[in-house]
Amino acid sequence: MENYSENYQRIQEFIESFSRLVHERKDLKLVVDTYTHFEGKFKMLDAILLRENESLAIFEFKPRGKQINLQDMFEAFVPLEVSFKFLILSNGTIHKVLNRFSNQIRDFENAAELLLFLLEIPSEEEIKRVKNAIAEGIENVVSNFFASFDRNHKLNSKKEILLQLLTRENVVKNLQYDKNGQFYHISNDIRKLENLENRLFKILIDEVNQNESIYRYTNLDTIFSTIDKESLRLNGIAGMNDISEVGYVETYLDQNFIPFKTPKDVDRLNRRFILCSSTLNDDLIQWRLYGDDCKGGCLVFRLKEQKDIPGLQIRKINYGVEVNGENYHPELELIAHIIDFVKVIIRDSFQFRTLSIWKHFFKSFEYAPEKEVRLLLIQNDQNNIKGEAFNGFNPHSLDKKWCLTTSHKILNPFMVISLNDKALPLELTDIILGPKCPEIVINQTQFTQLLSEKKMGNVKVKISRIKNYR
């Protein structure tokens, strides 16, 4: 019977052999004895195989003889705050491989054969076959979804246009296969607004109509700063007041999702900026929640003609509905049905790549009374953007800065945009002073004077019509 040291030696020999094979490829890297986070604690990883700096496989070594059973595999397969496709349980001789997407398990005894399997890319014929199966399946999933759907929900009014969009012919024409990540997808570029996936989300998420007014309730300091600096501030998403919003969509689709898994996740959010407002005019609840308990003001914007500027979207928030006290989101259910179909029936992986962008327009039913509208701006690289061309804006009208949030004490970036930039789809038309605004008559006169001196005399300063709030 082999002792522990002999088993350990066998594992070391495998690692050395596998490392030599990996070293022959520039796109691969094997990291031994690393860690990730799990439930707030460090979890050691015996080894992780990276491809183009993205995790492909995780190794767990068991120096306990040649026998590895399924129970060992299940014990090793815990939720990890790192994405990967393969879990490999090895004792140095037998390498048991689990494909997380297909749930298939394969055994290997040769390091070279193992690596070839991990890197195996299906033939063009196989890719074509799977594309056809996915496209046909998506068409059927959408049709079946609406067959049993609540006819009173607003999504039902979009049934025909969704069925016309997600036909087998349209989907198969737009499907792509990512040979590195080994998954199928429709698009990964939010900037190509007319591609199939972006058109899908533009249908699911209602737009703001041209000339429609939106209302941003805030404090008097922000009202003054907006006029004085003739600019608008968009806050970074990582420092939002309700941080649970950041992972709302992922958590809805996957209960095990944990936001902010890696520095890369935070960096991605640092390049997204939002301005939150509402379609509610002079609304008491909005005044109390966001207008400094009625002592602040409200910036009223009119939506100009919305141009198709890459990385810029202004949309109404899509809310879930309450069903038996639980949050139910039909639009996300449709997305989940498509993903699950490919995983369970086709036994492959499918991703909506731009969902990571559009997710910022979905919220739970509890927030529906707010009737929120969001302007989302996406930075196209991680460099300082001051003075650089950016999403169609004048490069000199943008300025990225940083602040420490008062609510969560998070260092957070924000974007300052000139109100005069023609790419900004919003025009400031009015300012409303809140029901409890200090010295309201004097302030109405002073704000009017300031606007005139700033050559913004077309902006009217009004007083809230709410009289009985104490």
C-alpha positions, -999 to 999 in steps of 0.1 A, spaced: 0 0 0 14 34 -10 21 59 17 12 95 17 47 107 6 45 84 -25 11 97 -34 23 133 -30 54 126 -51 31 112 -79 11 144 -78 42 166 -80 54 146 -110 20 152 -127 22 189 -120 57 191 -135 46 172 -166 15 192 -171 33 225 -165 58 217 -193 29 211 -217 13 244 -206 45 263 -210 46 254 -247 16 276 -253 17 314 -249 -20 317 -241 -19 293 -211 -7 296 -176 -8 272 -147 -9 288 -112 -2 264 -83 -12 270 -47 -34 300 -51 -66 311 -34 -100 327 -39 -127 340 -15 -157 319 -4 -183 331 21 -159 358 33 -130 334 39 -100 324 19 -103 291 0 -71 275 -12 -69 262 -47 -44 235 -55 -40 248 -90 -58 268 -117 -53 268 -154 -57 302 -171 -63 308 -208 -58 343 -220 -58 352 -182 -93 338 -178 -98 307 -156 -105 276 -176 -100 247 -150 -95 243 -113 -75 214 -99 -81 196 -66 -55 170 -57 -63 141 -34 -32 121 -24 -52 91 -11 -45 63 -35 -59 57 -70 -96 55 -63 -115 87 -67 -153 84 -65 -181 108 -73 -185 118 -37 -150 132 -38 -161 152 -69 -192 166 -52 -173 176 -21 -147 195 -42 -174 212 -62 -183 241 -39 -194 275 -51 -163 296 -58 -159 333 -64 -142 325 -97 -156 314 -130 -143 282 -146 -155 255 -170 -138 224 -157 -132 210 -122 -104 184 -121 -101 160 -92 -67 142 -94 -45 118 -74 -16 123 -98 -25 92 -119 -63 94 -125 -77 128 -134 -115 130 -132 -128 160 -151 -163 176 -146 -176 199 -173 -197 224 -153 -219 233 -182 -228 198 -195 -223 180 -162 -204 153 -180 -175 135 -163 -145 121 -181 -114 102 -168 -79 106 -180 -45 90 -171 -23 110 -195 -14 147 -190 -12 154 -227 -46 139 -234 -60 158 -205 -48 191 -218 -60 184 -253 -95 176 -239 -95 209 -219 -86 229 -250 -107 209 -275 -125 231 -299 -154 215 -318 -152 211 -355 -169 236 -378 -195 210 -386 -203 205 -349 -205 242 -343 -229 246 -372 -250 217 -358 -252 232 -323 -260 267 -337 -289 253 -356 -301 234 -325 -298 265 -303 -316 287 -328 -345 263 -333 -347 259 -295 -347 296 -288 -376 301 -313 -396 273 -295 -387 286 -260 -400 321 -268 -432 307 -284 -439 284 -255 -431 311 -230 -459 333 -243 -483 304 -247 -485 302 -209 -479 338 -201 -502 363 -183 -519 383 -211 -524 413 -188 -487 419 -183 -472 446 -206 -446 421 -219 -475 404 -237 -479 435 -259 -444 428 -272 -450 392 -281 -453 396 -318 -422 418 -322 -402 394 -301 -413 364 -321 -404 382 -353 -370 391 -339 -360 357 -324 -368 335 -354 -346 305 -361 -332 322 -392 -323 355 -373 -307 337 -344 -286 312 -364 -273 341 -385 -262 360 -355 -249 332 -333 -212 331 -326 -189 306 -308 -162 318 -284 -134 293 -290 -115 306 -259 -143 305 -234 -161 277 -253 -196 290 -252 -222 303 -277 -234 339 -277 -251 364 -300 -231 396 -293 -205 410 -269 -206 446 -280 -230 471 -265 -218 497 -290 -233 479 -320 -268 489 -311 -285 473 -341 -272 438 -335 -298 411 -325 -290 410 -288 -291 447 -282 -324 449 -302 -338 423 -279 -330 443 -248 -342 475 -264 -376 458 -268 -376 444 -233 -367 478 -217 -390 508 -224 -374 539 -238 -382 575 -228 -402 593 -255 -389 623 -273 -399 656 -256 -410 636 -224 -399 653 -192 -379 635 -164 -374 648 -129 -342 646 -108 -349 654 -72 -319 665 -51 -306 690 -26 -301 727 -31 -263 723 -32 -266 701 -63 -291 724 -79 -267 753 -74 -236 734 -86 -254 722 -117 -262 758 -127 -230 774 -115 -208 749 -133 -232 743 -162 -226 706 -159 -243 674 -149 -229 648 -126 -232 610 -133 -221 588 -104 -201 556 -106 -221 524 -101 -198 508 -75 -208 535 -49 -245 534 -53 -267 539 -22 -283 505 -26 -254 482 -35 -278 452 -38 -289 468 -71 -255 460 -87 -261 423 -86 -299 422 -89 -301 405 -123 -274 380 -116 -289 371 -82 -323 367 -98 -309 343 -124 -285 325 -100 -291 325 -63 -254 317 -56 -242 349 -73 -219 371 -53 -211 406 -66 -176 421 -66 -158 388 -68 -126 402 -82 -108 436 -87 -117 431 -124 -155 433 -115 -150 465 -96 -129 480 -125 -157 472 -149 -182 490 -128 -158 520 -125 -163 526 -162 -201 529 -159 -219 560 -148 -255 567 -142 -279 596 -136 -311 585 -118 -344 605 -122 -381 598 -124 -411 604 -146 -431 617 -115 -437 654 -115 -437 673 -82 -443 641 -63 -443 642 -25 -427 608 -20 -399 617 -44 -394 650 -25 -392 632 8 -368 605 -3 -345 623 -27 -353 661 -24 -337 666 10 -370 659 28 -387 686 7 -361 712 14 -342 707 -19 -351 711 -55 -358 693 -87 -340 695 -121 -365 691 -149 -351 678 -182 -367 673 -216 -355 644 -237 -342 657 -270 -340 634 -300 -321 604 -287 -292 596 -311 -277 562 -313 -245 570 -295 -225 539 -286 -222 535 -248 -251 559 -240 -286 548 -231 -315 565 -214 -343 541 -205 -371 535 -180 -364 510 -153 -380 476 -159 -396 464 -127 -407 429 -116 -442 421 -104 -454 407 -71 -467 372 -72 -478 356 -39 -455 380 -21 -425 371 -42 -407 391 -68 -413 377 -103 -396 393 -133 -411 381 -167 -384 396 -188 -357 379 -168 -376 347 -168 -376 347 -206 -338 352 -205 -334 324 -179 -356 300 -200 -333 305 -230 -301 300 -210 -314 269 -192 -327 254 -225 -292 255 -240 -276 242 -208 -301 213 -201 -313 203 -235 -283 212 -258 -259 205 -230 -237 234 -239 -231 270 -226 -249 301 -239 -244 337 -226 -261 370 -232 -229 390 -232 -245 425 -232 -267 416 -202 -238 429 -181 -247 463 -194 -285 461 -197 -288 447 -162 -286 483 -148 -322 489 -161 -339 461 -141 -351 463 -105 -374 445 -81 -412 452 -79 -407 470 -45 -392 500 -63 -419 503 -90 -437 533 -74 -406 554 -81 -410 552 -119 -373 556 -123 -354 566 -155 -317 561 -158 -291 576 -181 -262 552 -185 -228 562 -198 -201 536 -205 -164 545 -206 -148 528 -236 -114 522 -219 -98 523 -185 -76 554 -192 -84 589 -180 -109 602 -205 -104 639 -200 -95 653 -233 -102 621 -252 -129 613 -277 -156 594 -258 -189 581 -271 -196 610 -295 -192 637 -268 -170 667 -272 -137 655 -255 -134 687 -235 -170 685 -220 -162 654 -200 -142 652 -168 -138 621 -146 -132 627 -109 -133 608 -76 -150 612 -43 -156 594 -10 -193 585 -8 -211 598 24 -234 567 27 -210 538 24 -176 555 26 -166 540 -8 -141 558 -30 -161 562 -62 -155 578 -96 -180 602 -111 -184 618 -145 -190 655 -150 -207 664 -184 -212 698 -198 -249 707 -202 -240 724 -235 -227 692 -251 -249 684 -281 -245 647 -275 -262 649 -242 -299 639 -249 -312 660 -221 -322 697 -221 -327 715 -187 -361 733 -189 -372 740 -153 -361 740 -117 -387 733 -90 -381 744 -55 -393 719 -28 -423 725 -5 -400 732 25 -372 750 6 -357 777 29 -366 813 20 -384 800 -10 -394 834 -25 -359 848 -22 -343 816 -36 -367 816 -66 -355 851 -74 -318 843 -68 -318 812 -89 -336 831 -117 -309 858 -116 -281 832 -116 -296 814 -146 -298 847 -165 -262 855 -158 -252 821 -171 -272 828 -203 -297 801 -193 -327 824 -190 -349 800 -208 -349 777 -177 -378 786 -155 -377 785 -117 -410 773 -102 -423 766 -67 -438 732 -58 -476 731 -59 -476 709 -27 -488 732 1 -498 710 30 -466 691 38 -452 697 73 
